[in-house]
Structure formats: C-alpha cells, structure tokens
Amino acid sequence: LSAIGINEDGTYKTLTPSSVKGPYYFNFSSSITGSGWRLENYMSPGDSGWQYNNSFGAVSGAPGCMAMLNLKNWRTNIRNAFTTPDIDISAMTAPTATFQIAYAKRTTASGDRLRVFISNSYGRQEVLVRTITANEMETGAVSTASFQPTTSEWKRFTIDLSPYKSYTNCKIRFELQSLRGNNIYFDEFALTE
C-alpha cells in the first residue's frame, strides 16, 4: 500500500510539494514525452484520442500542440483527457491558467464540451473549474472534412485559479466529451499571475 500512497490505516500519505514551480509555461514545440504531461485516452486508444501533433500550432512558425482527431469518433459521449504535470502554485498570489484552442464543428448540432478539472492530490479528488462549449470553442467553419487549423483559427481562454492558490501539487485535467464534433487542438499553456 505504501507504494501507491496509502498508509497502513487506509488514509492517504501526505503529499510533498511538486518540484515544478509556477509560473509555468509549455508550448508543445516538442513531444510531451518526459515532460510530465500525461494522456488519458481510456475511451479512444489509438489515433482518435488525444495525441501530440507536430503539424499545427497557435504560433506561426512554431508547430506543435495537443490534438484529438475527434472526426474519427463515430460514437457519442466519448471522453478522453490529458493532464499537466503537478505544479506548485502556492507562491503565486493570483494564479491564472491560459491556453489556446482551435476547433470546428462537424454539424451545426455538434455539442462537444471541454471540461477543465483541477486537483491538489494527484487527481484523487478533482474540482470542475470550467466547461467550455462547442459554441465557445469554435474557430473554424462547420465541416465534415478533417479540420486542420491555420494560425488565425485559434482562440485564447483564461481561467482564474485564485481559489486554488494554496495548491502545492496543482494538476489540471482537460477532458473532451465528444458529441459529434470535428477535430480539436490545444496549445500555448501557461500558469501565470
């Protein structure tokens, strides 16, 4: 039990603060391997879940992002996610998460949702901090062809994390609930003040 963080009495062990400190920035200009970012493609293993993509990016001349080739999912309510590394944000007075998304609907009725969760316990307990709807995410035209964004088809999102500024192991999980949308791309993640 000790190896998985549980004491002999069944309680969780006290977590030590992450060695990764905020402010933190990751632009996906290289693979996520060894970076602490983790894929959670439980419902779409293979090429239709989240994956590192080195063909597209929010910044001109700097390709690299996370991508979910959602157009390949023929079932609805598929949920796949990826997480940040654990980050100590306790020294930040007003932490804010920012990131950019490129997304297109497959039909006007597409209802995908990107849910953003935060945890201070390696994901054992999470809080939903934001749900971003298909209408909010939409940056490209409705299409049944595979959406591939240009650098002008990205939108920046900001989430105030001040209620969680005491977190020493802040992990943010991005989960797409697929409801017949097209592809989605994620880039330029930052935790700043």
FIZAMAR-492303 format. One line per 3 residues: number of its first residue (from 1); their letters; for each residue x, y, z of N, C-alpha, C, O, CB. Coordinates in steps of 0.02 Angstrom, whole numbers. Each point is the difference from the previous one (the first is absolute). Glycine has a CB too. Example, Ala and Ser with C-alpha at 12.3 -4.5 7.8 and 13.67 -1.06 7.14 Angstrom:
2
1) AS) 660,-284,390,-45,59,0,45,60,0,52,-1,33,-147,-58,29 ~ 77,112,-98,42,59,3,-39,55,37,25,55,8,34,-87,-116
end
This chain:
193
1) LSA) 41,-60,0,-41,60,0,42,63,0,-18,50,-31,-70,-113,91 ~ 144,60,-26,43,59,5,22,25,-69,5,61,-11,34,-102,122 ~ -27,-5,-157,24,19,-67,-52,40,-38,17,37,-46,54,-139,45
4) IGI) -135,95,17,-53,37,-35,-26,58,41,-52,29,-17,21,-134,-42 ~ 67,123,113,-17,60,37,-52,-8,54,-32,49,20,61,10,-120 ~ -38,-121,125,-50,-12,52,35,-25,63,42,-45,-3,-131,19,-83
7) NED) 72,55,144,27,-21,63,-32,-67,21,-50,-21,-29,70,141,63 ~ 10,-153,17,-26,-64,24,-72,6,26,-37,-49,-4,154,16,33 ~ -136,92,-3,-68,8,25,-50,18,-54,-59,13,14,108,23,94
10) GTY) -28,-35,-172,-44,14,-55,-5,73,-21,-33,16,-49,-30,-113,86 ~ 96,141,0,-1,71,-18,54,14,-52,48,-38,-7,-93,69,122 ~ 36,25,-151,51,19,-50,61,30,35,-6,34,50,-84,-14,-136
13) KTL) 148,-34,57,62,31,25,0,74,-16,-32,22,-49,94,-131,33 ~ -27,148,56,7,72,-12,43,9,-63,52,-32,-9,-62,58,133 ~ -13,17,-168,36,12,-62,54,52,9,-11,51,33,-92,-82,-97
16) TPS) 160,20,35,53,50,1,-12,48,-58,-24,-21,-53,107,-60,107 ~ -66,145,-46,-11,48,-55,38,-20,-63,55,-28,4,-72,118,81 ~ -13,-75,-141,31,-14,-65,65,39,-7,7,55,26,-120,-77,-76
19) SVK) 160,-8,14,63,35,-13,-8,49,-59,43,43,-11,21,-143,54 ~ -119,94,-80,-15,47,-55,-38,59,31,-53,-10,29,49,-84,-118 ~ 31,153,82,-30,60,32,-30,46,-52,24,6,-56,59,-15,149
22) GPY) -139,42,-73,-29,52,-42,37,64,10,29,10,54,-141,-65,-48 ~ 114,100,-55,-32,-4,-65,28,-57,-42,57,-21,8,-78,144,-3 ~ -22,-148,-51,17,-58,-41,-26,13,-70,-54,28,-9,50,-107,109
25) YFN) 43,57,-150,-20,9,-70,20,-61,-40,55,-27,9,-43,152,2 ~ -57,-148,-55,16,-56,-44,-33,14,-67,-61,7,-4,71,-89,101 ~ 31,86,-150,-28,18,-66,-4,-58,-49,-17,10,-58,62,102,77
28) FSS) -30,-173,3,-7,-60,-41,43,2,-63,-17,-33,-50,-99,22,93 ~ 170,49,-42,45,2,-58,40,-65,-7,32,-11,-52,-24,136,64 ~ -11,-167,39,31,-66,-4,-47,-50,34,-48,20,34,166,28,-35
31) SIT) -105,-110,-9,-43,-53,26,-11,6,76,40,29,35,1,-103,-127 ~ -97,46,115,-14,3,72,36,-55,38,-3,-1,62,-109,50,-89 ~ 145,-94,-7,37,-55,33,50,29,49,42,42,-18,-57,-115,-84
34) GSG) 12,51,164,46,22,52,-14,68,29,38,25,41,44,-94,-97 ~ -137,101,35,-15,68,23,-47,2,60,-9,52,31,25,-15,-147 ~ -45,-94,134,-48,-2,54,-73,4,-23,-45,-15,38,131,67,33
37) WRL) -96,-33,-134,-68,0,-29,-19,-73,-12,42,-41,-20,-26,156,-35 ~ -80,-132,68,-22,-69,-5,-65,-6,-39,-46,40,10,104,-65,98 ~ -62,-25,-151,-61,-14,-38,-45,-47,40,24,-45,34,38,61,-144
40) ENY) -127,-6,105,-49,-44,31,-53,-17,-52,-58,20,4,78,31,112 ~ 1,-90,-166,-44,-19,-55,-32,-68,15,15,-50,-32,56,114,-50 ~ -115,-65,130,-31,-63,22,-55,-23,-49,-12,-60,-5,38,91,123
43) MSP) -58,15,-152,-56,-19,-43,18,0,-74,-37,-27,-41,-39,73,126 ~ 133,-18,-103,22,2,-70,75,-13,-4,37,45,-20,-130,35,-8 ~ 115,-139,45,71,-13,-10,16,0,-74,-44,-14,-42,49,-54,148
46) GDS) 55,85,-123,18,4,-71,-3,71,-25,13,47,38,-57,-162,-54 ~ 28,123,-48,8,65,-31,-60,46,6,2,55,-27,74,-110,-49 ~ -130,37,111,-56,46,6,-3,33,69,-42,43,11,-20,-113,-93
49) GWQ) 106,51,128,5,34,65,49,57,-3,26,17,-53,-55,-125,110 ~ 43,138,1,49,54,3,69,-26,-18,17,-57,17,-85,116,71 ~ 107,-18,-121,68,-18,-20,40,62,-13,-27,54,-13,-14,-163,-36
52) YNN) 107,101,51,43,56,-18,-1,6,-76,3,-50,-36,71,32,138 ~ -77,80,-127,-3,13,-72,53,52,-17,-1,54,30,-124,-83,-35 ~ 169,14,-41,53,48,-17,-13,35,-66,46,29,-29,34,-99,92
55) SFG) -142,68,-88,-17,32,-63,-33,68,7,5,42,-45,-17,-154,-2 ~ -21,124,103,-38,62,10,20,33,65,24,-33,46,-119,-14,-113 ~ 84,112,71,14,37,62,-32,68,-3,-15,26,-54,121,-88,69
58) AVS) -116,92,44,-32,65,4,46,57,-23,-24,53,-19,-45,-97,113 ~ 134,32,-92,48,52,-16,32,-17,-68,23,-55,-11,0,78,134 ~ -23,26,-168,29,-10,-66,73,-20,5,39,32,37,-120,52,-84
61) GAP) 101,-135,11,69,-23,0,19,-42,59,58,-20,7,-33,121,-69 ~ -74,-116,106,15,-41,60,-52,-56,6,-41,1,46,93,99,12 ~ -50,-149,-104,-49,-54,4,11,-43,62,55,-4,27,-63,3,-151
64) GCM) -46,-30,146,1,-44,58,-59,17,45,-9,57,20,134,-67,-26 ~ -166,-41,20,-59,10,43,-26,-68,21,25,-52,-22,-54,161,-36 ~ -22,-108,100,-39,-60,15,-57,-1,-50,-27,53,-16,59,-54,141
67) AML) -52,-58,-149,-54,-4,-48,-42,-62,15,26,-52,19,43,111,-106 ~ -134,-52,77,-45,-58,3,-37,-2,-67,-38,45,-16,25,-38,144 ~ 26,-59,-166,-31,-7,-65,-71,-26,9,-17,-57,-16,130,36,-40
70) NLK) -154,65,82,-68,-15,21,-44,-21,-59,-50,-34,11,64,115,82 ~ 3,-60,-153,-40,-18,-58,-3,-76,-9,-48,-25,-30,79,134,-24 ~ 19,-144,78,3,-73,-6,-47,-36,49,-13,-59,-9,131,71,-31
73) NWR) -142,23,91,-44,-31,49,-71,-2,-27,-30,52,-12,104,-12,107 ~ -100,-99,-103,-68,-8,-26,-51,-9,56,-60,5,-12,108,-55,-92 ~ -24,37,165,-45,-6,58,-5,67,36,45,41,-6,-16,-164,18
76) TNI) -83,134,24,-6,62,39,18,-14,73,2,-57,23,-92,99,-101 ~ 103,11,113,15,0,71,66,-35,16,9,-27,55,-130,28,-33 ~ 167,-1,-69,67,-27,12,39,53,39,-3,59,-17,1,-130,-90
79) RNA) 38,50,158,38,47,41,73,-21,3,16,-56,20,-118,81,48 ~ 145,19,-88,72,-10,3,31,63,27,-27,55,-8,25,-137,-90 ~ 60,74,130,29,58,34,76,-1,-3,31,-49,-21,-129,51,97
82) FTT) 127,54,-54,72,3,12,10,46,60,-43,42,15,73,-62,-139 ~ 26,12,158,12,39,61,68,35,-3,46,-22,-34,-117,-58,98 ~ 74,135,-26,64,35,9,42,-40,50,-25,-45,33,-29,158,-58
85) PDI) 117,-96,30,40,-27,56,-27,31,65,-38,48,-2,141,-64,-72 ~ -83,-11,131,-15,31,64,42,63,5,61,-1,-13,-89,-111,69 ~ -4,168,-37,34,64,3,-16,33,66,-58,4,19,54,9,-145
88) DIS) 55,11,162,-10,36,63,-15,73,-17,43,36,-24,35,-115,87 ~ -140,100,-49,-20,70,-14,-9,40,64,-27,55,-1,-30,-94,-104 ~ 80,11,162,-12,32,65,36,66,9,-20,39,44,4,-153,2
91) AMT) 67,129,-84,35,64,6,-31,54,-44,22,58,2,82,-121,24 ~ -154,45,-65,-32,48,-45,-61,31,36,-39,-35,31,78,-31,-134 ~ -46,132,98,-55,33,34,-66,-3,-38,-53,-2,30,137,77,21
94) APT) -81,-75,-117,-60,-3,-41,12,-43,-62,4,25,-55,-38,90,95 ~ 41,-182,-30,15,-43,-57,-56,-2,-52,-59,-1,17,130,-67,60 ~ -51,68,-139,-46,-2,-56,25,-50,-51,60,0,-17,-95,120,36
97) ATF) -9,-162,-44,17,-46,-54,-23,29,-66,-57,24,-6,49,-124,84 ~ 52,99,-127,-19,22,-68,21,-54,-49,49,-37,11,-37,160,20 ~ -49,-128,-85,15,-48,-52,-39,20,-63,-45,42,3,65,-135,82
100) QIA) -1,64,-141,-33,15,-63,-30,-64,-29,28,-54,6,50,150,-27 ~ -136,-87,-10,-37,-56,-30,-18,17,-72,-17,57,-16,-28,-91,128 ~ 49,-16,-156,-27,4,-68,-49,-57,-6,15,-57,17,92,111,-66
103) YAK) -167,-39,23,-52,-51,-2,-52,17,-54,-13,59,-13,30,-82,136 ~ -45,-28,-152,-55,8,-48,-53,-51,15,14,-55,25,64,99,-114 ~ -140,-26,75,-55,-47,7,-5,-44,-63,21,21,-54,-83,61,128
106) RTT) 35,-142,-66,-14,-44,-57,-67,19,-32,-7,0,-61,74,-93,115 ~ -115,110,-12,-66,25,-22,-18,58,46,32,11,51,-70,-126,-95 ~ -14,152,26,-20,55,44,-25,-24,67,-3,38,48,-26,28,-150
109) ASG) 10,-130,106,-25,-29,62,55,-30,44,-14,-25,55,-92,2,-114 ~ 169,25,37,54,-28,40,1,32,70,-5,61,6,73,-82,-111 ~ -62,-21,155,-4,26,69,59,-20,44,-9,-10,60,-112,6,-72
112) DRL) 181,-1,-17,59,-18,40,9,48,59,-21,58,-3,75,-105,-99 ~ -23,21,155,15,41,58,71,-16,24,19,-58,4,-141,61,30 ~ 159,49,-19,66,-9,31,-9,18,74,-15,57,17,79,-31,-125
115) RVF) -54,-76,151,-6,10,72,70,6,29,45,-38,-16,-155,-26,21 ~ 117,114,39,65,13,31,-7,-13,75,-40,31,34,71,56,-123 ~ 9,-134,114,0,-20,70,66,20,32,51,5,-33,-130,-100,8
118) ISN) 78,106,91,61,14,37,3,-46,61,-51,-18,29,52,139,-68 ~ 60,-141,56,10,-45,57,63,21,37,46,30,-28,-104,-125,-33 ~ 59,80,126,60,11,40,24,-66,30,40,-1,47,-79,119,-20
121) SYG) 14,-173,-54,14,-66,30,14,-52,-54,-26,-56,4,-46,86,95 ~ 111,-12,-148,17,-46,-55,-62,-25,-36,1,-54,-29,101,20,91 ~ -156,72,-61,-62,-18,-34,-46,-45,39,-51,-21,-25,114,32,-77
124) RQE) -46,-25,166,-44,-42,41,-67,34,12,-52,-33,1,152,-18,54 ~ -98,117,-46,-61,40,6,7,60,-46,52,33,-1,-72,-70,122 ~ -33,50,-159,2,55,-49,-59,47,10,-52,-19,26,112,-56,-107
127) VLV) -49,137,57,-53,50,-1,-7,23,-72,49,15,-33,-25,22,153 ~ -86,-35,-144,-13,26,-67,3,76,4,-40,31,36,-33,-131,-68 ~ 120,131,-5,7,73,3,-29,36,-61,-12,60,3,114,-78,65
130) RTI) -112,-18,-122,-28,33,-60,-23,-53,-50,33,-51,-9,42,151,27 ~ -131,-87,-50,-23,-39,-57,-3,48,-59,-34,51,3,-32,-134,69 ~ 101,66,-126,1,41,-59,-41,-36,-54,16,-56,-19,100,106,48
133) TAN) -167,-17,-53,-46,-32,-48,27,5,-71,47,37,-15,-143,-9,90 ~ 65,-67,-120,19,1,-71,-7,70,-29,42,22,-39,-78,-141,29 ~ -17,154,29,-10,68,-26,56,47,23,22,43,-39,-145,-62,38
136) EME) 147,11,63,55,42,24,66,-18,-34,40,44,-14,-99,-34,124 ~ 70,-75,-122,64,-23,-29,6,13,-74,56,6,-26,-54,-92,113 ~ -57,91,-122,0,0,-73,43,55,-30,-11,60,13,-103,-108,-8
139) TGA) 163,28,-45,43,48,-34,2,-12,-76,20,44,-38,49,-35,142 ~ -90,-68,-125,-1,-17,-71,-71,-10,-24,-46,-6,40,159,-46,-29 ~ -121,49,-77,-66,-10,-30,-26,-71,12,39,-47,5,-10,133,-93
142) VST) -95,-93,92,-32,-65,6,21,-42,-61,-5,24,-57,-94,24,123 ~ 121,-110,-54,25,-40,-56,-2,-75,17,12,-19,58,61,115,-93 ~ -88,-136,-15,5,-73,9,68,-25,-22,15,-59,7,-139,48,-26
145) ASF) 166,56,-6,70,-17,-16,43,12,62,-19,39,44,3,-9,-167 ~ 73,-62,127,44,7,58,24,72,9,33,28,-44,4,-147,27 ~ -54,149,74,20,69,15,74,3,15,25,-37,43,-140,63,1
148) QPT) 151,18,-80,71,11,10,10,75,5,-4,35,-51,38,-142,-11 ~ -20,134,121,-1,72,10,60,37,-30,55,-26,-5,-118,4,107 ~ 49,84,-122,53,46,-17,18,37,65,-34,-8,50,-5,22,-172
151) TSE) 91,26,121,19,37,61,-50,54,18,1,25,56,118,-48,-82 ~ -164,41,-19,-52,50,16,-63,-32,28,-47,35,17,93,38,-107 ~ -48,-140,94,-60,-35,24,10,-28,71,-18,-57,14,-10,29,-133
154) WKR) 55,70,163,10,-20,69,-33,52,45,-4,59,-17,113,-118,-11 ~ -131,36,86,-33,44,48,32,-10,69,13,-57,21,-122,54,-87 ~ 122,58,100,32,-3,66,-53,-3,55,-51,35,-3,150,30,-41
157) FTI) -88,-109,93,-44,-7,58,40,14,64,59,-16,4,-131,-68,-66 ~ 39,113,111,31,17,64,-44,-26,56,-61,8,-2,116,94,-48 ~ -24,-132,101,-37,-25,58,36,26,62,59,-12,10,-99,-92,-72
160) DLS) 2,138,105,26,25,64,7,-58,48,-50,-34,15,-3,148,-34 ~ 113,-126,43,12,-55,48,14,26,70,26,-37,42,19,-32,-135 ~ -63,132,107,13,29,66,-30,-41,57,31,-4,53,-29,115,-108
163) PYK) -62,-141,47,-27,-41,55,44,-60,18,-10,-31,52,-103,68,-87 ~ 161,-54,-9,41,-59,10,74,18,11,43,-43,-8,-123,-22,-63 ~ 94,128,88,69,24,3,42,-33,55,61,9,1,-103,98,-45
166) SYT) 12,-145,88,38,-35,51,24,-68,-24,35,-35,37,-101,94,50 ~ 48,-79,-148,16,-67,-25,76,-7,-12,31,40,-35,-145,-46,-18 ~ 141,-46,82,71,-16,-9,11,-56,-50,57,-15,-19,-36,52,136
169) NCK) -76,-69,-139,3,-53,-50,-57,10,-50,-39,-46,-13,91,-34,96 ~ -56,140,-111,-54,18,-46,6,-41,-64,50,5,-36,-55,112,85 ~ -45,-156,-63,-4,-38,-63,-65,22,-34,-53,-1,31,120,-100,15
172) IRF) -62,119,-110,-59,21,-38,-13,-53,-53,45,-20,-37,-22,143,58 ~ -85,-146,-23,-20,-51,-49,-49,30,-49,-49,32,19,66,-124,66 ~ -4,81,-149,-42,24,-55,-34,-61,-31,33,-43,-29,43,144,7
175) ELQ) -142,-104,29,-38,-58,-24,-49,22,-54,-43,42,13,55,-99,99 ~ -6,28,-171,-48,15,-53,-55,-52,2,12,-60,-2,77,113,-69 ~ -151,-29,77,-59,-43,-8,-22,7,-72,-25,53,-21,-11,-41,144
178) SLR) 45,-65,-161,-13,2,-72,-74,-10,-14,-30,-51,16,145,8,-39 ~ -144,94,-8,-71,-4,-20,-6,21,-73,-33,49,-17,-5,-24,135 ~ 70,-65,-161,-4,7,-73,32,63,-28,-25,30,-47,-78,-95,54
181) GNN) 159,84,22,36,58,-26,56,-20,-47,8,-58,-16,-37,120,120 ~ 66,-12,-125,58,-11,-43,63,0,44,-6,-7,61,-52,62,-162 ~ 116,-47,72,63,-3,37,8,61,46,-27,53,-12,77,-118,-82
184) IYF) -11,54,148,16,53,47,75,0,12,32,-53,2,-146,44,53 ~ 142,69,-46,72,8,11,10,46,60,-41,44,13,67,-60,-137 ~ 28,5,162,14,35,62,73,20,1,44,-41,-15,-134,-24,76
187) DEF) 105,128,-45,69,24,-3,12,57,50,-48,27,29,54,-61,-151 ~ 57,51,132,22,60,37,-29,3,71,-34,48,18,44,11,-127 ~ 4,-111,149,-24,-3,69,45,40,46,62,-4,-5,-112,-108,-16
190) ALT) 20,152,65,40,39,49,-37,6,66,-61,7,1,115,57,-95 ~ -17,-66,148,-25,18,67,39,61,21,60,-4,14,-90,-116,18 ~ -3,177,-31,34,64,15,-41,39,50,-52,-23,23,105,25,-137
193) E) -29,58,131,-38,46,44,-25,58,-40,-33,44,27,100,-78,72
end
